[in-house]
Every structure is written in C-alpha cells, then in structure tokens.
C-alpha cells in the first residue's frame, strides 16, 4: 500500500467517525423547545400543561 492510499483511507475513516459522532450526538440530545401547532380542525385553545401535582377541577 502506498503512502497516498494510506493517507486517503485515514481521511475517509476519520470523516466517517466524525459524521457518525455528530449524528449520534444529534440523536441523543433532547429537544430544547417543542412548539404546539394548532390544527385547523381543532376548535379549542391550546394551553400549556398545568402542574400535575395539583388536583384537577374534574378529578374524582
């Protein structure tokens, strides 16, 4: 194997590792902000969720 082919294989392997690492990081990190989309068919308001530790108005 010549030096040129060896260097080319190192560059290809390095770029594959960098691409795989960046994909893995993007896949595992949680989303910072999720926007609620109001669908045109839904007639009501979309409100943020309340505190789940408080008892609801209609709960038993």
C-alpha positions as CSV (number, residue, x, y, z in Angstrom):
1,X,0.0,0.0,0.0
2,X,1.4,3.3,-1.0
3,X,1.5,6.3,1.3
4,X,-1.1,8.2,-0.7
5,X,-3.6,5.3,-0.4
6,X,-2.9,5.0,3.3
7,X,-3.5,8.7,3.9
8,X,-6.7,8.6,1.8
9,X,-8.0,5.7,3.9
10,X,-7.2,7.5,7.1
11,X,-9.1,10.6,5.9
12,X,-12.1,8.5,4.9
13,X,-12.1,6.7,8.2
14,X,-11.7,10.0,10.1
15,X,-14.6,11.7,8.3
16,X,-16.8,8.6,8.8
17,X,-16.1,8.7,12.6
18,X,-16.8,12.5,12.8
19,X,-20.0,12.1,10.8
20,X,-21.2,9.2,13.0
21,X,-20.3,11.1,16.2
22,X,-22.2,14.2,15.1
23,X,-25.3,12.0,14.1
24,X,-25.2,10.2,17.4
25,X,-25.0,13.5,19.4
26,X,-27.9,15.0,17.5
27,X,-29.9,11.8,18.0
28,X,-29.3,11.5,21.8
29,X,-29.7,15.2,22.9
30,X,-33.2,16.2,24.0
31,X,-35.0,18.8,22.1
32,X,-34.7,22.3,23.6
33,X,-38.2,23.6,22.6
34,X,-41.2,21.9,21.3
35,X,-43.9,24.1,19.7
36,X,-47.5,23.1,19.8
37,X,-49.2,23.5,16.5
38,X,-52.8,24.5,16.4
39,X,-54.6,22.3,13.8
40,X,-57.3,23.9,11.8
41,X,-59.8,21.2,12.6
42,X,-59.4,21.6,16.4
43,X,-61.8,24.4,17.5
44,X,-60.5,24.9,21.0
45,X,-57.5,26.7,22.5
46,X,-54.2,25.0,23.0
47,X,-53.0,25.8,26.5
48,X,-49.7,24.8,28.3
49,X,-50.0,21.9,30.7
50,X,-50.5,22.7,34.3
51,X,-48.8,21.4,37.4
52,X,-49.5,17.7,37.7
53,X,-49.1,17.6,41.5
54,X,-52.3,19.7,42.0
55,X,-55.7,18.1,41.9
56,X,-57.7,18.9,38.8
57,X,-61.1,20.5,38.7
58,X,-62.9,17.4,37.4
59,X,-60.8,14.7,39.1
60,X,-62.7,12.4,41.4
